[in-house]
Amino acid sequence: MPSALGKSQTSTVTLKLDTTYRDRLKSLAVIKKRTAHYLMKEAIERYLQAEEAQQTILSSVDDSVAHFETTGLHITLNEVQAWAKEVKINRNAQLPACHT
């Protein structure tokens, strides 16, 4: 959470790395003209973004399944495939309506 000065609060975390990883990290840091610390923070940020995006998708899938189980509304794979082909020709093609 950013402080009054606009900087985020930080805390130290200790991470034990295999020496092979550490050597690879040092080499990459030199090549990229960055610190190993910067590369580790960047890697963690990318990992968190990817995992959070995956969790958002999984949550959406769960919601969709629950909606289907409640309502029975759906679109078949063939309908989606036909719509996808139509979108290639007409970008404004309407997605087929859900049905039971």
C-alpha positions, 0 to 999 in steps of 0.5 A: 500500500502506498505511503503518504510519499507515494512509495509502497511499503516493503519488507525483506523476504529471504529466499534460498536459491540453488547455486545454479539459479543464482549463477543464471540470475547473475549472468542474466542481470549482467546481460540485461544491465539490471540487478538480480534484485530487479529481475527477481521482483519482475519475475515475481510480479509476472508470476502473480499477474499470471496466477491472478489472471488464471484465478479470475478465469477459473472463478468465471468458469465456476460462475458460468457452470453455476449459472448453467446448472441453475438456468440450463441456458447454453450455447453449443460448440457448433454455434460458437464455431459458426459464430467465430467463422462469421466474425472473420467476415463480419466483425459485428456478427452477433453471438447466438442467443443462449437457449435451453 
